Amino acid sequence: MTFIKMLKDDAGASAAEYALILAIVGSGIAVAALALGGSIGNAMNNASGCIDDPSDTTCAPAAAG
């Protein structure tokens, strides 16, 4: 009798759906973190280059106005 109730129970379906949503959201966060990490790394490298050689034209502040 308990086995038949277990077969008819569909509560596990919602748990599987939540797991799938969690996997998709987690993947999105991981991809965003990798992209953001690359951007931050590039910005740090550019800042380091400007500290080493301030006369570089890429280090000039943007013109106002």
SVG drawing of the C-alpha trace seen along z (x, -y; Angstrom):
<svg xmlns="http://www.w3.org/2000/svg" viewBox="-2 -71 59 73">
<polyline fill="none" stroke="black" stroke-width="0.4" points="0.0,0.0 2.8,-2.5 4.6,-1.6 1.5,-2.5 1.2,-5.8 4.8,-6.5 4.3,-5.9 1.3,-8.2 3.1,-11.0 4.2,-13.8 6.0,-15.9 9.4,-14.8 8.6,-16.5 8.7,-19.9 12.0,-19.1 13.4,-18.2 12.2,-21.4 13.7,-23.4 17.0,-21.6 16.9,-22.4 16.2,-26.1 19.1,-26.1 21.4,-24.6 20.5,-27.2 20.8,-30.1 24.1,-28.8 25.5,-28.4 24.5,-32.0 26.2,-33.3 29.4,-31.3 29.5,-32.7 29.0,-36.2 31.7,-35.8 34.2,-34.6 33.4,-37.5 33.6,-40.0 36.8,-38.5 38.3,-39.0 37.2,-42.6 38.6,-43.4 41.9,-41.8 42.1,-43.9 41.3,-47.1 44.0,-46.3 46.5,-45.6 45.7,-48.9 46.0,-50.8 49.3,-49.1 50.5,-50.2 49.5,-53.8 51.3,-53.8 54.5,-52.5 54.2,-54.9 51.9,-57.9 52.9,-59.5 51.0,-56.8 48.1,-58.3 45.7,-55.7 46.2,-57.0 45.1,-60.5 41.9,-61.5 38.8,-61.9 38.1,-65.4 35.3,-67.1 32.4,-68.5"/>
</svg>
